[in-house]
Every structure is written in C-alpha cells, then in structure tokens.
Amino acid sequence: MAHATYETQGRRLAVVALLAAAGAGLLPMGTEVGFGVTLQNDPTPAAPGAIVRAAVSSVANTVATNVVTVARPAGTAPGDTLVACLTLNGSSIASGGVPSGWSAMTVASTLSNPKVFGYYRVAGPSEPGSYSWLLSGSVTNGAGIARYTGVDATSPLDGAPSSAGGLSGSPPTVPSVTTASAGSMLVGCLGINSGSTSVLITSPAGMTEAWDVGGKRHEFADQPMTTAGPTGARTWSLSSGRDWVGWLAPLRPASVTPSPSPTPSPIPTPTVLTSPTPTPDPSLAFFVSPTGDDLGPGSVEAPWQTLQHALNMAPAGATITLADGSYPGASWTRSDLTVAGGSGAVVTTPIEIAWVGSATLRGLTVTTGSATPGLAGLEVSDSSGVLLEGLTVTGNSWGVELDHVTNSTLRDSELTDNADALEVRYDGASVLITGNHIHDNGRFWATDRSSTGVAFSYVTGPLTFSGNSIHGNHAPVGQPADGVGIEVYASSGLTISGNTLYDNLDALETGTDTAQTPCGLAFTGNVVYKSSLATGDARGMILRCASGSLVANNTFDGLDTYAIEVVDGTLGTPFGGSIAGLAVRDNIVVHGRALSIDSVLPASVTIDGDVIFDPTSTALYGQYLAYVSGFGNTRSLTELRTWTGYETTGLWADPAFVDRATHDYHLRRASAAAGKGAFPLPGALPGPAVPRIDHVFVVVEENHAYSQLIGSPEAPFWNFLASEGASMTDFRAITHPSLPNYLAMIGGSTFGFTANCVPTDPGCSIVAPTLVDRMEDAGLAWRGYFDGMSVPCKTTSSGTYRVNHDPFVYFEDVRLDAPRCSAGVRPFGDLVVDLATVGTTPTLAFIVPDNCHNMHDCPIATGDTWLRGVLPTIFDSPAWATGNALLILTFDEDDGSEGNRISTVFYGPDVRPRQQVTTASDLYDLLRTLEDSWSLTPLTENDGAAIALTDAFRTSPSTDTTPPTTPQGLTTVAPAAGRVDVAWSASSDTSGVTAYEIYRDGAWLGWSASTVFVDTSVAASSTYAYRVRARDAQGNVAPYSDASIVTTPAAEPTPVPTPTPTPDPGAITRHTTSTVVNTSTTIQVTIPRPTGTAPGDLLVACLTLSGGGMARSGVPTGWSTIAAVTDQSSTKVYGYYKLAGASEPAQYTWTLTKAVKNGAGIVRYSGVDQVQPLDGTATNATGAPGTAVVLPGVTTDAPNAMLVGCVGINSSSTATLITSPTGMTEAWDIGGKRHELADGLVAVPGPTGTRTWTLSAARAWVGWLMALRD
C-alpha cells in the first residue's frame, strides 16, 4: 500500500477519520478540525479557583459582510467570562455596533489592514444563542469567542491591555502587560494581512492556540500566569511575511476559599461538537503521489501518480490533494475542481488552465526553470471563477499569466526569482489580486520584457490590486538598467491601493501603444520607499499615459530622481498617451525630489495639496524639491507655484512619522500632514501622551477665580479632587462674558461674540463645525446635560436654566436639526439614566449645573454640595469602572479679579495623581486635549495652535493597579443630636493608604487620614447611612465598606411636633389615560393623546417591549426620558414624560430598532410643577422569575408628590394577574407586552420606601419608579 503525507487540503477525508478517532477516545483534549468541526474533551480538572478555557466558537467570512455573528460557546453558564476577537480586512466596528453587554478590551488598528478588536462579557442567567457585531462597511473577516471559568466576574481584567502592529517582515511582537494577581490568564490575538490558512501562524512560546481561522486570518492563544507582575512581550511566528497587528490582555482570577482537594472524577467520554456545516463527502476526495499509480482509484491508500490523470478523471466538485514531491505540469480544462498541496508539492513544467468556469489551485510550488521568454509557469486563459491561493511561483520565465480572465482571485502567494512575476492581459473584470509577496524578480533579462513584478496589458477592468508587497524587482547585474514594480500598458479600470513598494528600479510605470490606447488608474493609499538595503537606484512613478487617473494619499520616502514624474505623452514621448484629467493630490513626499514635470501639461491636470519635506536627502537629485521642464530644478515651493500654478495648497512640513527608520509611516497626533499620505488619520499610534479616553465628563461652573476655589473651606470636595488629581495652576478662560467661553470650549473660537444673547436672535447663531461634529464623524457619542432644563433642546432661559451656558444650541447644524438636538441636548435628569450601562454612556458628557448649583447665584458651598451628590454617581457607574474615564472640572470665566485665571482639575485613572500642572494654558488647550485623545482634526487656528495638556496624564501605566483592601468594622454612634462619630478598621495597601473617603446617603461627605471621622452636619431625629472607602498614592480606590446606619437623638428641648400637612387644593390629580396593545409585532408604537389634555398638563408614558429597543431619534419630539430598563433581552420597559403645550398632536409615535410585540400607555396629570416636573431621581430594577416585584424607593424633596411606577413582565397574556402595591392605584393593566402602571400620593417628603407589586404566577420582570413634584 502506498503511503504519503498530505497537507491540510486533504481535510475532507481527514474529518471523517478524526470523527472516528474521537469516538474511540484516540484524540487529545481540545483537538480542532477544519470546516467548523471542533472535537472537545472535558479538560483536566484545574486547581480550585484557576482560570480555565472551557470552550470556543469561531467563524470565518471569506465573502465580505457588514455583520459578524459568532455562536455562543457550548456550555456557557452564569458567571463565565467570554472573550471575543474580531479581525477585519479594513473597515471598523460601527457606532453602536457592539452587542449589548460586551465591553471593549482593546483595539489594534495601527494599520489600515488588518484591524483586530477585543471584547469581553460576563455571562448572565440568560444568554443569546449568538452575538452580532455591526461593521461600518462590508469586508471579509474572522472572529471567535473563548469561554473561561474562574475569572473575577466583578473585575475581569487584571491589568491594562497592550497592542502593536508592524509591516511585513517585522517580528509580530506584542508588548508586555503587567498583571496584579497571581494565577491570571494571559490572552492574546494576532491578525495578519491574509485571508488564507496557507500562511502558518505559530503561537508564542508558553501560549496555547485556542483557534486559528481564515476569513481575515488570525490566531487566538492563551497562557496561565503563575505570578503577578510584567508578563514579558509575546512573539508569534509566521511562515511567510505579512503585515500584522495584535493585542495582549490579562484576565483576573476569582477569589477562592481554600478547600480540601476533591477526589478526582472519571474523565467523561469525549464529545464531538459539530458545526452546521455538512459532513464532507469522502467520495469527492482524491490523492496524488509521486509513488502512486494512475491505474489505481486515487484514494489516500492508493493515490494516482500524475496531476494530469487526476484532472482528467476526478468528477466535478472534487478536491485533488498532492503529496510532497515533484510532478510534471498539466492542461486543466474542466471546471469545478480543486487542486491543493503544500509547498513541498512541486510542479516542474507549466500548468495551463483554460476555458474553465470555476477552479481552485492552492498551496503548491510552481518552478519550471524555463529561460524561454514569455513562457509562464502558471497560465490561466479565457476563464472565470478561478482562485489561486497560497502558491509559491519561482524560477520561471513568466511566473503567472492571466489572459482574458474575469471574476478571479490571486491571493496570499509568493512570486519570486522569475524573469517577470505576473502578467495580466486583456479584460480583467472583477479580478482581485491581494495579499501577495512579489519580490526579487529579474532572474534573466530579455529584450521584450523588463524584469517586472506585475504587468497589466490591455486590461479594461475593473480590477483591484491591493494589500500586496512588491520589492526588489530589477534586471540582473550587468544587464541594461530596467525593472519595475508595476507596469501599466494600455490598461484602464485599475484600482491600486494599500500596497507597499520598495527597492524597485521604478515603482510604477505607465505607457501605451502607437494608437495611444488610454490608460486609467487610481493609485491611492500606497507606501513607496527606498530601503537601506537597496543595491541600486529606486525611483517612484512614471506617468506618461494616465487620462482621468488619480494619484492621491500615498507616502513616498527616499526615492532617487523623482517620486512622481509627469509628462504629456501626446507630445511625442515614446510609449506616451493622454494624461488629461490626471489629479495628483494629498500625497506625502520626503527625502527625495518630489516632482519631475517633464513637459507642459494639459490644463485639466491638477497637482495640489501634497506635503513635501526634504531637509537632508542623500537620494539622487534629492537636494531639490522639483524639476520643471523649461525652468530647471527648484528648492522652493513658492517658486514651483510661480512656475506652474501647482501646489497652491501644498505644504513644506515635517509629517512627523511614528518611526521612519522602521518604515512606520503613520502620523503622530501633532502631525502637520493630517489627512495626507497613506495613513492620513493622525494619532493611530501613540504620539504625545494624551491617552485615548472612552468617557469624558466635563463639568462647567461659573464666574469664580482660581484663588476663590483652591484652598476655600466652602469647597472641600473640589479641593479634595484637586489634591488627588491634576490641578492646573495657570489655566485661563478666553474672554468675558460667559457665552464666548462656552463657544470656545466646543467650537475653537469665540466667533466674535462679546455679549450674551439668545440663539434665535438675529446674528446670534453660528454656522461652523464643532467638536461634536468631529466626534460623530469618528463614530463617537456625545450629550450635553443641563441642570434646570425642562425640555430637550431648550433655546431660551427659564427658571434656573441659562441658555447662554448651553453652547450646542448656538450652532445651527445642531439647533435646526430637531432630532439631533433633542437627542444630544438633554435635561440633567437623563444623566443617571444614561450612566446605567457602558453602552448608553456617551464618550463626551458635557454637564452644566443650573444658575444656583454652578455657584453663579448661590454660594460656593452650594455648588460644592451639588457636586458631592452628582459626581459619586459617575464614579460608581459601569463606564467609570472600565478604568478609561476622565472627569474635568472647570469654570467658564473668573469674576474679573485674577485676569481670567480659573481652577481646572483633571481626575481619573489615567491622570497623574497629586499633580500640579504649572504650564500656562487655557480653554483652547482643553479642547485640543480632547481632540488629541480621540484623534480628531482641530477646528480652527486656535485649537490647531494649542498644546494638549499632556502633563496632566501619566507617562506610562502605573505599576501599582491594586486598590487598598476594603475598610472593615464600620461603626457609627450619635452621641448628640447634631453629631455622628464614624470609625472603622484600617485598610492595607502595598504602597500605603493615603486617605479614607466618607460617604453619607450616597453623597461624598469628607475625608480623613485616620480611621475616625466626626460629622457635625447632621440634623436631630434623622437617620443616615454611612460608607467608607480607602485610596492609595496611585489613585487606586477600594470598594465601599458595608453601610452603617445611625439615627440621631432628638434635640433638647423636645421640638414642637410637626403639624399634619394641610391638604393642597392644587394637589396632583390623575385624569385620563390612553393605551395601545400590539399582539402582533410592530416597529412603531403609536399612543393616542389622552382626552382632555390641556396646556400645562403633564403626560407620563410607559412602553413595554418584547425585545428590541428604542431607535436612535425614535422618541417623539418633546418627550424626555424617565428610565430605560433594558437588562433583560425579552422584556424592556421605557418611561417618558412631556409637558403639554398649547397645541398637542392627536397621537404620539415611538420608533423601535426592530418589530416586536408591545404594549404602551399615557396618563395625564394636572397640578404638576411645570418648571421641575420630577421630584427626585427615578429608580429601576430587574428580577428573575418570581411573584414579588420590588422596586427601590425614591427620595422626594417636596410634599404631596405623586409616586408613579410601571412594571413589565415576561408575558403577553392577561392570565397572570398583576396586583398594585399598597397605597398605589392601578391606572392601566394591558397585554401586548404585559405591564401595569400605578400611582399614589406621598404627602411627606423624604424616602418613599420600596414598592412591591404581586404576580399570580412567577415571571421575569422589569420596572421603574419615579415621583412628580407638586
């Protein structure tokens, strides 16, 4: 029996064998097999508390998609941690495209292709069957999810992730991360610029592969770490050079109580888990070996001997696998066949594929040794649907020839040491050439050829040539100087983008025939350079035939003679043709002569907007900026403009590459070349030390000078944050009064305003881009939260709200876009709703207190007290817990006493702790800091010239990320009516505890360096709840202690009893309701206006949905959010309110993200405060199936409030009874998606206590509770 070794292309038969082996228990644990089949045995039991990878799921999308869906890993249970890696062939994750509950771990996007994203999620009690990410564009992709047990569910990450990227040939090394805990799990993901599995990815030493998939090729691996501290860098190995990006992240182990070792359990019988992919048909698998026999059946046991015989005999749909060894070539004229082999399967005479409608050739080597000019090692002609993948083509005359080929792909192959590597002739429609390594061709020189990497002849396209590496293509030493990376001859319809070309004699050359057949191409996003290893000249582009062509956003470095040579080929130039309509723009050219304009050019040619920099070039003619026919060489951009009229907006400037020495041409964040070159977005790699912040909270106070705040006993909380964070000691506002300073904060200019005005007044509105425009373009969310604002997007002052403190409504693209303004400019009460999840917390939260809480009309102490209650809500939010958030406290202006010097404080995990920043700075520098953090282009000359406040941030991640231990033994004693003594046991910390923060009833109260605190701000006969937490010198904050509750004694003498409140004749009254029940799915919910609605009435709506959610801008105009309780996938409850105006519509319509069953209603109240309708902060809760629905109480400020609550259950039937809480009366109880709204008056202000609904049968539930102010 013949024996042969086959590469993975024999997987169709191998799957069957492996399945049989699994059934016999012969495969090792975790064996993975191609075609979506995973063989998974139960892992060996780990030590108690150890992190264990329990299962994985993956997907490879080889056809471009804009949605990536990954199945839930098998066996997922509550508390498991899921880690996802997605690798994309360009594009990015869309805004709002991350599935609910997933948090960003890191992103490696230093290259345009590939991009690698990491996410994590702690599994809950009810997980979906799959998770879907939405992309900003359709691309090929690959993704997977790993399930881990033993991870800390509260804080899954054990340190800051790291990421890196590099070009082909650089080692795929991802920097070290630092872990805080012994027993962490290091996970990493590396993506490469390839969609094929022919390039092998080998895991770093010590790490174990979890999956390795195509689509967009990547590998995920992990490694348990026994000790805490730096892990060291990790280096993957590639079998062939590719551009790469990757990341590392540590998972934190859960705390475990030691227990006796359990008796080992028997290892269960291995389970075979199969994907929905059908089992391959072994009858379509055939094999060829040099030791085979063409008289045999072509089986793995008795293979055929020749490729030609296999192509003649195999049926349609068959895969023919070649064992290692040498073979003669073949003539391939039958469709729907696949031939595959490893690089050790070598074909030594030409392969000719002709007249086929589909064919795949994968993995093998073609080397004929031919010296006959024009004889191809691999020729494809008059065919379509051909895939050439993972090939090595070397030692031929022509390497690969595609002649009259359409709808075909050549990818991930190496073409080297041929006389000419690749020739594409005629047609070429829908041909894709990508991911190939085309280098060092020119093994002999012939008069009819030119030692070419790629040649296009009479191609009409459209053809795409992208993501390839082309270098070292020269004629042999001693032969006439020739050689070109890409030759375009009488061809059009070419898109040449995202390639790297270096050390070719000419990077690209165009030409045509004597009939001057047009040439047309788009050459964009490419990198062209001469390396230090070049052995001869390396020039740029020759454009002598390029009508209607585009050469834009390329980067050229160190080239001899010219980067771009342009000549009108219709003036008698050999091989010349028309260049009419050629556009050259937005390129970067450094260290070499940028332009050689060798004739008068047609008027339709444009050359403009390029960035040129050439201070010390040693390239041939590199001492010049340009050559112009009829004038000569010039070193002056001004002279070039005078001679030609070109480059009127060109720029002479250092583009500030990340690392030119290693050919990393990404731009630093301060680059003057933003928008230019192959990598036009600045900030893709770290430049100045402004970290990427996911959530920034800006709070703007009013009209106080620096010295009025810093050191003031009226502002203990402000001063505490200033002492623990970074305090700017020489920071100034721009001007007076308020409005122009607010405009400067988001617009980069005061726009000539010298007084406050109303945006609807003539001359008081602005048409200009703002920070939030830039953010939306970058997919970043923003919201302004305005204390005292009664309705969204309010454009006039009323009550304590001041419109001149709201900069957004002064810009017409916000104010005049009603849905955008309503969504972005919100009442302050929405902040607590949005803070409920990371996904609903915007990237920028711009918070403006009302005219009392901002210290304008009220004392400093009043504003500081407001901050004590508000900021802990931010610090306790999920967004802040991600460790990538920032608080900025500032003022709009001073009171005129200190030259506009104001206090500004940065506080957050990335801020240098206990830092005084003495650099002179102002509000424009603050704007620039945000722009740099989010890699946004400056808006005006003001922020463009500003300097980011880098001194406020850490220069590197802290080595101490472990918080102190939680304070224990908290006690509270009230020895007198106006005093509470608070005490606790000391916390421990590796670097020492620096302070304890004391909180009372959820608000910050004060701090202490010792373990005692005396509170003298309490009232008699009152109950208070205290908590304490510790912090260290690095800003690490411990969890809160358990609460201690104390009631102060009555004052002496006994106070006069509080009289019973007199009923209010204007008390809040519920009048009418309207409801709707949609038992069939709808994407809109329309509720009639309650009868009798009159101006000044308050309308309250409750909507309950069977899944889905509220669409962006889906809330009708004028309605404000009470709550959005969306923790459950099958039942979601939303609450809204609206103050009725003079003209109300007959109905109100909400738009959902998808069609679902639903139920909804509106209730009408009179007697509600029209300025501040809500009394206190709404609460909400979610519960597993049960019969008691308990909602947390709210705290009211005013007497005679109306308590309103809405509860939804996981049912559409009225068979399950919902009973209202004691003291509350049902307003409606409906199906569709079953819910009840009830209300009840609360006479005395203060905590209302919880409210409990009762169900007649156990159901999962969600709900909210709020109060209306009388």
Secondary structure by P-SEA (a helix, b strand, c coil): ccccccccccaaaaaaaaaaaaaaccccccccccccbbbbccccccccccccccccccccccccccbbbbcccccccccbbbbbbbbbcccccccccccccccccccccccccbbbbbbbbbbccccccbbbbbbcbbbbbccbbbbbcccccccccccccccccccccccbbbbbbbbcccbbbbbbcccccccccccccccccccccccccccccccccbbbbcccccccbbbbbbcbbbbbccbbbbbbbccccccccccccccccbbbbbccccccccccbbbbcccccccccccccbbbccaaaaaacccccbbbbbcbbbbbbbbbcccbbbbbbccccccccbbbbccccbbbbcbbbbbccccccccccbbbcccccccccbbbbccccccccccccccbbbccbbbccccccbbbcccccbbbbccccccccccccccccccccbbbccccccccccbbbbcccccccccccccccbbbcccccccccbbbbccccccccccccccccbbbbbbcbbbbbcccccccbbbcccccccccccccbbbbcccccccbbbcccccccccbbbcccccccbbbbcccccccccccccccccccbbbbbbccccccccccccccccccccccaaaaaaacccccccccccccccccccccccccccccccccccccccccccccccccccbbbbbbbccccccccccccccaaaaaaaaaccccccccccccccaaaaaaacccccccccbbbbccccccccccccaaaaaaaabbbbbbbbccccccccccccccccccccccccccccccaaaaaaaccccccccccccccccccccbbbbbbccccccccccaaaaaaaaaacaaaaaacccccccbbbbbbbbcccccccccbbbbbbbcccccccccccccccaaaaaaaaaaaaccccccccccccccccccccccccccccccccccbbbbbcccccbbbbbbbbbbccccccbbbbbccccccccccccbbbbccccccbbbbbbbbbbcccccccccccbbbbbbcccccccccccccccccccccccccccccccccccbbbbcccccccccbbbbbbbbbcccccccccccccccccccccccccbbbbbbccccccccccbbbbbccbbbbbccbbbbbccccccccccccccccccccccbbbbbbbbbcccbbbbbbbbbcccccccbbbbbccccccccccccccbbbbbbbbcccccccbbbbbbcbbbbbccccccccc
